[in-house]
Amino acid sequence: MTPVDLRSDTLTRPTDAMRAAMAAAQVGDDVYGEDPSVNRLEEQTAEMFGHEAAVFVPSGTMGNQICLRLVVPPAEELLCDADAHVVTYEHGGAAQHGGIQSRTVPGGLMDAATVEQYLRPPGWGTVATSAVSVEQTHNRGGGRVHPLEVLQQLRDLTRKQGMALHCDGARIFNAAVASGTKLSEYGALFDTLSVCLSKGLGAPVGSLVVTDATRAKEARILRKRLGGGMRQAGVLAAAGSYALDHHVERLAEDHRRAQSIADALGVGPVETNIVPLEVADAPALAAAAREQGVLISVVGPKKVRLVTHLDVDDAGATRAAGVVGGVLGV
Ligand SMILES: Cc1ncc(COP(=O)(O)O)c(C=O)c1O
């Protein structure tokens, strides 16, 4: 039987309709800015977020790396939470590629009152905080959504201090659908966003840096320097445009299935497509579930997560909940 894979928002195969869009894509050389499908995707994304420009990049990690370098000069400080992807899963990229010093507040969702205590404006004789980074939704925070008013307060605070605000929006589409917030409302709050097409939206590859025209020009140079300048990338961009056109609203189904798994396992409400579980022995649970064809991620010695996505239908969610519940004895 095919395993049910809930380790991440990973697809085993793009949908047939997405593959048809990829096959039909017009391509050119994107390093010259001449790939019509990439140009369309970049314009479409910039417009959705109400920004001047967007730059197609191979991954969310590269998107974050570029954004952070746009807003934090070398040897200055990025402030984020201790569980943020940018300081947890990017192998020190901000430090190595950007010379960026990171400082963290306790992990999880951030609020302005907490962040304010950590900011170090220029002129204090300390390392200056140049930018604050927020993750929407929060991956290690169990797919929770930063409420719009909290983000607005963070924007007000950072603006008052002359600091930039970055969004790691790998799952910002989930946040928008779950909270009923427009992408342009989120876009208006951030100087830079990195948004992923390859998570719940189901494209095989790709993220976008969303920002103003000046920073976007610099982003193209940074992307090339990192080896992320792609040539006939329109085949991938076409998958991205298809995903934006067809796979945003359906994220609500993933959220419903995540909630059904959480209900079956007797854990609290979930906000989007991630079900975090505190267990006695996370590796043992994951191994036992794998033997029964259900793949889940170990994210701590006593923590696993289950992620619903385009490849997990109602039967898959029921099977996953049954297997994990069976191992846990709930
Ligand atoms: C919150 C967050 N940011 C960034 C990324 C990086 O995306 P990618 O795997 O495309 O590099 C991920 C990937 O899981 C993520 O969860």
The ligand as an SDF file (V2000), in Angstrom:
LIG
                    3D

 16 16  0  0  0  0  0  0  0  0999 V2000
    8.8680   28.1340    7.7280 C   0  0  0  0  0  0  0  0  0  0  0  0
    9.7370   27.6760    6.6060 C   0  0  0  0  0  0  0  0  0  0  0  0
   10.5180   28.5470    5.9900 N   0  0  0  0  0  0  0  0  0  0  0  0
   11.3120   28.2010    4.9690 C   0  0  0  0  0  0  0  0  0  0  0  0
   11.3350   26.9050    4.5220 C   0  0  0  0  0  0  0  0  0  0  0  0
   12.3090   26.5390    3.4370 C   0  0  0  0  0  0  0  0  0  0  0  0
   11.7590   26.1100    2.2660 O   0  0  0  0  0  0  0  0  0  0  0  0
   12.6140   25.1930    1.2480 P   0  0  0  0  0  0  0  0  0  0  0  0
   12.4860   23.8090    1.7380 O   0  0  0  0  0  0  0  0  0  0  0  0
   11.9270   25.4470   -0.0720 O   0  0  0  0  0  0  0  0  0  0  0  0
   14.0140   25.6930    1.2560 O   0  0  0  0  0  0  0  0  0  0  0  0
   10.5350   25.9410    5.1350 C   0  0  0  0  0  0  0  0  0  0  0  0
   10.5660   24.5320    4.6720 C   0  0  0  0  0  0  0  0  0  0  0  0
   10.0090   23.6480    5.2570 O   0  0  0  0  0  0  0  0  0  0  0  0
    9.7110   26.3350    6.2110 C   0  0  0  0  0  0  0  0  0  0  0  0
    8.9380   25.4550    6.8530 O   0  0  0  0  0  0  0  0  0  0  0  0
  1  2  1  0
  2  3  1  0
  2 15  2  0
  3  4  2  0
  4  5  1  0
  5  6  1  0
  5 12  2  0
  6  7  1  0
  7  8  1  0
  8  9  2  0
  8 10  1  0
  8 11  1  0
 12 13  1  0
 12 15  1  0
 13 14  2  0
 15 16  1  0
M  END
$$$$
